[in-house]
Amino acid sequence: MSPGPDLIHGVAGALLFALGIHALLVRERFLRKVLGLNVSGSGVFLILVATAYREEGPPDPVPHAMVLTGLVVAVSATALALALIRRIHSVEGGHRPGEE
């Protein structure tokens, strides 16, 4: 018996979420933290898609609508975070975190 698409999407989503959280907690640079947050968000979206799967009939449309809404919010939040990173970088003069 092979795993179904819901299990494959769920496991892939959990791995992406864990990878993104790891990058968010371990990395020092702000840009890599934002990228880690985006990767973990993609994992959450995959898990939501996996929960919509049904054996018979069409998939549940509510999780798909939540994913589409989440994508719009994620793009907006990423744009705001990148603008803030750019502003911090220009104010601090381009120093890396931890440098004097």
Backbone as CSV, one residue per row, in Angstrom:
resi,resn,N_x,N_y,N_z,CA_x,CA_y,CA_z,C_x,C_y,C_z
1,MET,0.843,-1.182,0.000,0.000,0.000,0.000,0.887,1.244,0.000
2,SER,0.670,2.099,-0.949,1.477,3.314,-1.047,0.766,4.463,-0.333
3,PRO,1.540,5.436,0.130,0.911,6.577,0.810,0.095,7.413,-0.167
4,GLY,-0.981,7.969,0.339,-1.844,8.800,-0.492,-1.288,10.199,-0.646
5,PRO,-1.887,10.985,-1.527,-1.405,12.354,-1.736,-1.568,13.232,-0.501
6,ASP,-2.566,12.940,0.329,-2.734,13.745,1.537,-1.575,13.531,2.500
7,LEU,-1.107,12.294,2.623,0.025,12.012,3.504,1.314,12.618,2.952
8,ILE,1.512,12.513,1.653,2.721,13.078,1.035,2.754,14.594,1.214
9,HIS,1.628,15.262,0.954,1.582,16.716,1.131,1.734,17.099,2.602
10,GLY,1.150,16.327,3.492,1.261,16.624,4.916,2.684,16.504,5.429
11,VAL,3.371,15.436,5.043,4.757,15.239,5.483,5.672,16.290,4.860
12,ALA,5.480,16.581,3.577,6.293,17.618,2.926,6.057,18.972,3.583
13,GLY,4.810,19.264,3.933,4.504,20.520,4.612,5.145,20.597,5.981
14,ALA,5.117,19.493,6.720,5.738,19.480,8.046,7.251,19.670,7.943
15,LEU,7.872,19.046,6.945,9.316,19.220,6.756,9.662,20.656,6.368
16,LEU,8.872,21.249,5.476,9.111,22.646,5.106,8.928,23.570,6.303
17,PHE,7.899,23.303,7.103,7.666,24.120,8.289,8.851,24.022,9.249
18,ALA,9.337,22.810,9.500,10.476,22.626,10.402,11.734,23.296,9.854
19,LEU,11.962,23.177,8.559,13.130,23.807,7.942,13.061,25.330,8.064
20,GLY,11.876,25.895,7.836,11.714,27.340,7.945,11.895,27.846,9.363
21,ILE,11.351,27.124,10.341,11.517,27.525,11.739,12.982,27.420,12.147
22,HIS,13.674,26.395,11.670,15.103,26.266,11.957,15.873,27.471,11.417
23,ALA,15.591,27.853,10.177,16.269,29.014,9.586,15.911,30.291,10.338
24,LEU,14.673,30.397,10.781,14.233,31.584,11.510,14.965,31.717,12.840
25,LEU,15.207,30.612,13.513,15.829,30.659,14.832,17.352,30.680,14.790
26,VAL,17.957,30.079,13.774,19.409,29.910,13.755,20.127,31.046,13.038
27,ARG,19.587,31.535,11.971,20.273,32.540,11.151,20.295,33.900,11.842
28,GLU,21.360,34.664,11.576,21.495,35.986,12.185,20.990,37.103,11.281
29,ARG,21.155,36.961,9.995,20.797,38.041,9.077,19.290,38.099,8.888
30,PHE,18.781,39.325,8.810,17.339,39.534,8.739,16.723,38.950,7.471
31,LEU,17.415,39.070,6.358,16.881,38.564,5.097,16.688,37.048,5.150
32,ARG,17.626,36.351,5.744,17.496,34.893,5.861,16.386,34.513,6.832
33,LYS,16.159,35.350,7.844,15.035,35.102,8.748,13.703,35.256,8.017
34,VAL,13.604,36.262,7.167,12.375,36.455,6.388,12.176,35.287,5.425
35,LEU,13.245,34.830,4.794,13.137,33.676,3.901,12.716,32.424,4.670
36,GLY,13.247,32.244,5.871,12.835,31.112,6.698,11.375,31.186,7.076
37,LEU,10.901,32.385,7.361,9.485,32.565,7.677,8.610,32.239,6.470
38,ASN,9.063,32.623,5.285,8.311,32.302,4.061,8.287,30.794,3.794
39,VAL,9.390,30.123,4.041,9.430,28.674,3.838,8.499,27.973,4.821
40,SER,8.493,28.419,6.079,7.588,27.797,7.047,6.132,28.085,6.692
41,GLY,5.851,29.256,6.156,4.496,29.554,5.701,4.073,28.661,4.555
42,SER,4.998,28.359,3.659,4.696,27.434,2.565,4.385,26.037,3.099
43,GLY,5.072,25.652,4.155,4.774,24.366,4.781,3.376,24.326,5.369
44,VAL,2.974,25.417,5.992,1.618,25.496,6.541,0.590,25.419,5.421
45,PHE,0.864,26.087,4.311,-0.061,26.035,3.178,-0.194,24.605,2.642
46,LEU,0.919,23.881,2.571,0.858,22.490,2.109,0.059,21.616,3.073
47,ILE,0.213,21.852,4.362,-0.561,21.086,5.343,-2.046,21.389,5.191
48,LEU,-2.389,22.648,4.960,-3.797,22.993,4.753,-4.364,22.325,3.504
49,VAL,-3.586,22.269,2.445,-4.041,21.592,1.230,-4.223,20.097,1.505
50,ALA,-3.339,19.514,2.312,-3.461,18.090,2.635,-4.722,17.806,3.441
51,THR,-5.141,18.744,4.284,-6.354,18.519,5.075,-7.610,18.594,4.219
52,ALA,-7.540,19.191,3.057,-8.714,19.328,2.191,-8.984,18.076,1.370
53,TYR,-8.052,17.133,1.366,-8.186,15.936,0.528,-9.303,15.035,1.053
54,ARG,-10.096,14.488,0.131,-11.145,13.511,0.446,-10.994,12.315,-0.480
55,GLU,-11.343,11.142,0.024,-11.278,9.929,-0.806,-12.274,9.998,-1.961
56,GLU,-13.519,10.295,-1.644,-14.554,10.395,-2.673,-15.004,11.840,-2.782
57,GLY,-15.235,12.265,-3.964,-15.757,13.602,-4.176,-14.670,14.650,-4.289
58,PRO,-15.093,15.871,-4.521,-14.121,16.964,-4.676,-13.517,17.364,-3.328
59,PRO,-12.363,18.004,-3.344,-11.749,18.441,-2.088,-12.545,19.578,-1.450
60,ASP,-12.319,19.761,-0.167,-12.991,20.817,0.577,-12.470,22.177,0.093
61,PRO,-13.349,23.104,-0.311,-12.878,24.383,-0.852,-12.420,25.381,0.216
62,VAL,-12.817,25.190,1.464,-12.472,26.177,2.501,-10.960,26.251,2.744
63,PRO,-10.245,25.130,2.924,-8.790,25.249,3.085,-8.097,25.871,1.874
64,HIS,-8.613,25.604,0.670,-8.009,26.216,-0.512,-8.207,27.732,-0.506
65,ALA,-9.377,28.178,-0.081,-9.612,29.620,0.021,-8.713,30.234,1.090
66,MET,-8.503,29.499,2.187,-7.604,29.999,3.235,-6.172,30.112,2.731
67,VAL,-5.750,29.151,1.907,-4.395,29.195,1.354,-4.243,30.384,0.415
68,LEU,-5.231,30.632,-0.434,-5.152,31.786,-1.341,-5.095,33.096,-0.564
69,THR,-5.908,33.207,0.471,-5.870,34.409,1.306,-4.528,34.523,2.019
70,GLY,-4.019,33.394,2.501,-2.723,33.393,3.171,-1.588,33.787,2.254
71,LEU,-1.667,33.396,0.991,-0.632,33.794,0.034,-0.599,35.306,-0.156
72,VAL,-1.771,35.917,-0.237,-1.835,37.377,-0.389,-1.250,38.057,0.843
73,VAL,-1.612,37.571,2.020,-1.090,38.150,3.258,0.416,37.926,3.357
74,ALA,0.897,36.749,2.962,2.325,36.456,3.033,3.136,37.356,2.104
75,VAL,2.632,37.594,0.910,3.339,38.486,-0.021,3.386,39.902,0.540
76,SER,2.288,40.370,1.108,2.255,41.715,1.687,3.188,41.825,2.887
77,ALA,3.181,40.818,3.747,4.057,40.842,4.921,5.523,40.761,4.514
78,THR,5.823,39.992,3.483,7.198,39.906,2.996,7.660,41.238,2.423
79,ALA,6.795,41.904,1.682,7.150,43.217,1.139,7.415,44.214,2.262
80,LEU,6.586,44.196,3.295,6.799,45.083,4.439,8.104,44.745,5.152
81,ALA,8.373,43.459,5.357,9.606,43.055,6.027,10.837,43.453,5.221
82,LEU,10.782,43.297,3.909,11.923,43.689,3.081,12.142,45.197,3.098
83,ALA,11.054,45.967,3.132,11.191,47.422,3.229,11.810,47.813,4.568
84,LEU,11.398,47.145,5.643,11.984,47.431,6.957,13.455,47.030,7.016
85,ILE,13.800,45.903,6.422,15.203,45.478,6.389,16.045,46.483,5.620
86,ARG,15.519,46.956,4.519,16.255,47.950,3.728,16.448,49.240,4.521
87,ARG,15.423,49.662,5.238,15.521,50.878,6.052,16.531,50.696,7.186
88,ILE,16.482,49.568,7.867,17.444,49.296,8.942,18.857,49.268,8.380
89,HIS,19.022,48.666,7.223,20.335,48.574,6.594,20.871,49.965,6.246
90,SER,20.007,50.853,5.764,20.470,52.194,5.403,20.766,53.044,6.634
91,VAL,20.016,52.852,7.712,20.243,53.634,8.931,21.508,53.171,9.644
92,GLU,21.724,51.867,9.706,22.882,51.336,10.422,24.159,51.372,9.594
93,GLY,24.077,51.695,8.351,25.269,51.804,7.528,25.768,50.485,6.972
94,GLY,24.935,49.484,6.933,25.319,48.230,6.299,26.115,47.286,7.166
95,HIS,26.089,47.453,8.487,26.812,46.539,9.367,26.027,45.248,9.547
96,ARG,26.759,44.167,9.698,26.126,42.890,10.001,25.784,42.854,11.485
97,PRO,24.806,42.035,11.869,24.496,41.913,13.293,25.691,41.392,14.067
98,GLY,25.975,41.984,15.194,27.091,41.564,16.025,28.390,42.293,15.742
99,GLU,28.467,43.082,14.684,29.682,43.842,14.385,29.616,45.193,15.072
100,GLU,30.754,45.675,15.462,30.838,46.996,16.111,31.224,48.049,15.107
